[in-house]
Amino acid sequence: MREEAPRTVTAICRALEEQIGHGLLTPGSKLPAERKLSELFDTTRITLREALGQLEAQGLIYREERRGWFVSPPRVAYNPLVRSHFHAMVGEQGRVPATDVLSARLQPASADIC
């Protein structure tokens, strides 16, 4: 039984990777519930969670607390050796760049700064 678990984890990972790669599971889409997936792959939820954890470590899926597992959007391709404007780079990759101001305030400058 213990020898079967790593093979089962690998098989689940490959199956879900293929579905994501072929577009059957699209970015942002929710994966079926863990219970349903464990029935589908005929395995325990512990083994299934191991496979989901590996896919999460690869960045293919992510988990939202109390909501389930979702397919990750494609990563932004960023080369730190090439100087570029972030908004332009993100826009070229088909995404919508945005900037959010988290906080702002006026503060008098100290004597050292003046």
N, C-alpha and C positions, 0 to 999 in steps of 0.2 A: 504494500500500500504506500509506504513512504517513497519508494522508487517511482511510483506513478505520479505523485504530486508534482515534481519538477517538470515532467513531460506534459502534464495537464496544464500547468501554468504557462508553459511555452506555447502550447497549442491555442490556448485562449488568447494570449498576446498576439500571436500571428493572425488568428481569425479576425480580431478586432482591428489590428493594424491594416489588414487587407480591406476591410469594410470602410475604414477611414480613407485609405489611399485611393480606393475606387469611387469615392464620393457617395457611398451608400449611407454613411453616417457623416452628415455635413457639420462644419464648424458651428458651434453654439447649440447643436441638437442634443437632446437629453438621451442618455443611454437607458435601456430598460432597467427596471428595478433589479437589485441584486438577487432577490429571490427568483425572479424570472430568468435572469442570466444563469444562475446556478442550475436551474432546471434545464435550460437550453443546452448547457455544456455538460450536463449530467455529472456535477461535481458538488463539493461542499462550498458553503459560503466563505469559509476560511481560505480555501484554495483560490476561489474567485477573487477575494479581496487581495490576495498576494499578486495575482495577475494585474488587477486594476492599479495596485500600488506601483508596479513596474511601469505600466503605461503612463501613470502620472509622473513618475521620475523622468521619463523620456519627454515629457511635455505634450503628449498626445491628448490627454484628457485631464480634467480637473474636477474637484469635488466641491460642492457647495453644501454647507452644513444644513441638514434636515431637508435638502432638496434633491440630492442625488448626484450622479456623475454626468458630465457634459464633455463634448468634444471641443478641444481647444482650437481657437482660431490660429491660422498660420502665424509663425513668428515673424517679427520685423527683421529684415536682413540689414545688419548694421556692421560696417567695417570701421573700427575706431582709427585706423591708419589713414583713412580718406577723410579729408575735411569737407563737411557738407552741412547744409542747413537742415535741422531736424524736420521742420514742417515740409520742406520740399522733398526730402528723402521719403518720408512717410506717404506723402501725396503720390509720389511716383510708384509706390507699391500698392496703389488702389485703396488706401485707407484715408480716413478723414482725420487730419491732425487737429488737436485742440489744446488749449492752454487754460488751466484753471488757476485762479489766484486763490491761494489758501488763506492768506491774511495780509493785511496792509495797515500801516499806521504811520503817522508823522512822529518823528522823534528828534528833538533838538540835538545838534552835533556837539560833541564834547570840545573842550578847548584844544586838545591835541589834534583832533580832526580838522578843526577850523584853521 
